[in-house]
Amino acid sequence: MTKMASGAVLALTMTLGATAHAQGVAKPYATMAPLDQYLMDRAAEAALAKSAAPPSISDNATILVLTAKGYETVAKGKNGFTCLVERSWMSPFDFPEFWNPKMRGPICYNPPAVRSVLPGTIKRTDLVLKGLTKPALLAAIKTEVAKTRLGMPELGSMSYMLSPHQYLNDKGQAWAPHMMFYAGRSDAAAWGANLPGSPIMLDDDHTLTPEPQSTFMMMASAWSDGTPYVKGQGHGH
């Protein structure tokens, strides 16, 4: 879902969102659930965050975990990467599962994305923890963008989402291992995305993402633990 870059889980839910919506996803997620439903045991969350990328990357990355006060660093890395678990509110604002407390999006950002994409995840999360409703959250993010406190992705920004334990939405769940590449607002044609035979995907259906970025996805052939990816076959549940 992405343009759920940020996202953050932002890009994570995007590919499957339109399909889920078309099939009539129920609407049990109209508002935010109690906060404790989004939180995890710190050690378990750290391990889940690290599973977003191969150990050769995540073992040397900074690891963040979500608390009632926001994301906190539990391990300081040395390779410039940062790994964390994004929650459902990093989805596009028109995604039906925006408040789904089951969603977990393990992600490892590379250094350029740490500097330019991760701040969007931190800001959205901080605003959510202040109790903002979705309309108020959307307005606040638009204000941050207008005041240039949230800018375009830095050149070379990308992330890994290879965790076999990710839960991206109720229909797709683990979906598939993939990488995400962040750029300024761009259309699919500019990347050759969504064309027959192209490995690049951009979901054009979810446009309600106020951050000034587009998130392109490329499937990977294996999960972070080395298990081969088999299309249509879940893993890690």
N, C-alpha and C positions, 0 to 999 in steps of 0.2 A: 503495500500500500504505500504513495509517494508522490507524489507531488506533495505521504506519511511517512518524509524525511524527515522530513526530517526525517523523524522522523522518522522520522522519524518514522516508527512504525509508521510513519507517514507513508512511505512508499510500499510498505508491506502489504497493506490491505487493498491496494488500489486495483490490482489485476483482477481479483476475485470479487470486488465490490459490486460491479455492474451486474454480474451473473447472479449474485446473491439477491440483489435488489429485484431483478427481473423475476426471480422465482418466488418472490413474496416473503422475504424475511419477516418474521414476527417482530413486533416492536416492544420488546420488554426493556429496552435500554433508552427510554425517553429522557431519563435524568441520571445523574451520577449516583452510583451505589454508595453505601457507607465506605469510607476510606479504607477500613481494614480489609475489605475484599480485594483491594488493589495491591496491598502490601504482601511481602514475602519474608520468610526467614532470611536473615542477611547472608549467611553462608550459602544457602541454596540459591539465592539470587546472584551472588558473585559467581558461582559455578555456572549458572545459566547464562550470565553475561559472557563469560569466557568461551562458552560453546558456540558463539556466533562466528568465530574464526578458527583456523587451525591453531594448535598449541604454539607453533613457531611464531605466531603473531600475538595471540592473546596472553601467552605466558609472560610476555614483556610489556603488556599494555597497562594503562591505568584502568582500574575497575571502579565503577560507580554503582551504588545501590540506592533504591528509592526509600525514603523515610517519610514520616508525617511532616517533616520540615523541608523536604526536597531531596535532591540527589546528594549523596555524600560519598567521598572517596574512601574506599576500604583498602586499596592497594595502589601505590604510586608506581607507574611504569617508567620505562626508559627508552621505548622505541617511538614515542609520539602518538601511538594509537590510544583510543579510549573505548572501552567496551561497557555497555550497560543494557538494561532491559527496558524498552519503551513500552508504554501502556496505550490503551485504546484511544486516548485523547490526542495522540499524534496522527490519527487518521484525518482524511479530508473532512471538513465540517458537514458535508452532506452524506457521509457514510452512516448507514442505519445502526451500526454497532459502535458508534463513537464513544459510548459509555460502557461498553461490555467489560466487566471486571475480570473475565477469564483471559482476555487477550494478553499475550506476552510476546514481545518482539525483541529477542536478543540481537544486538547489533554492535559491530566494531567499526568505528570511524577512523580513517587514516588521518595523518596530521593536518592536511588542508581542510578536511571536513570538521575536525575537532575545532579548528579556529573559526570556521564560517557557517557550519550547519548545526553542530551541536548546540550553540547558543539558542537556537530556536526551540530545541527540545527542552532545554533548561527553563527558558522563559515561559513556554506554554505550561509546563508542569508547575512552576511556581504560581502562576495565575490560577490554575485549577485548584491548587492546595489552599488558595485564599478564598475558595468558595464561589468563584465566578460561574454563572450559568453559561451555556453554550453561546447565546447571542452576545453576552457581555465579553466572553473570552474572544470571540471573533472580532469584536470591535476593538478590544485592547491590542490584539496582534496587529490589526490594520494600523493602529496608531503607532506601534513600535516600528512598523515598516515605513510609514510616512515620515517619521522622525529619524529614519536611517539608523535606528538602533539594531535593526535586523536587516542585513544586506544580502546581496547575491552570494552564491557559493564561490569560494576561491577556486581558481583554476586547478584541476586535478583532484577535486574532492570526490571521494567514493567511500563505500562501506561494504562490509561483509555481513551477510545474513545467511549463514550456513548451518545454523543450529538445527539438529534433528528434533529438538524439543520445543521449537517455536509454536505458538498458537496464535494465528493471525486473524482468524474469525471463526465463527461457529461452523461454517460450511467448509472452508479450506483447511482449517486447523494448521498442520505443519506445512502444507502446500508443497514447497520445493526450495532447495538451496539456491541462493541467488546473490549476485552482487548488485549494488546500486551506484549509479553515477549521477552526480548533481551538476546542473548547469543553470544559467539564467533562463528565464522564460523562453521556451523553445517548443516547436511543434514536432510531431513524429517524423515528418518528411525530412527535416534537417538531419536526423540521425538514421534514416532508413528504418525507423522502428515500425513495428506492427505490419510489416510486409511479409508475404509468403516466403518462408525460408530464412527470414532475418532472425537472429538471436536476440535482438534488442526489442524491448517492450516499453511502451508508454501508454498508460491508461488515460485516455482523453475524456472519459465520462465523468470523472470526479474532478471538477474544476474549482471547487470551493476550498482552496488552500491559499490563504493570504500571503504567505511567505513568497518572496520573489525568486522562485526556483521551479525547475522541472526535474523530475527524478526518473531516470531511465534504468531499466532492470535487465540483467543478463543472467540466464539460468546457468547453474554450475552442474558438473557431472557427478559430484559427490558431496555428502554432508561433511561437516568439520571433523567428524571422527573417522573419516575415510570410507564410510559405507557408501557404496554406489547409489546414486539416485535412480529410482525407477519411476517413470511418469505414472501418476495416478495411484501410486502405492505409498500410503502414509508411513511415517517412521517416527518413533520416539514417543508414542502414546501408550 
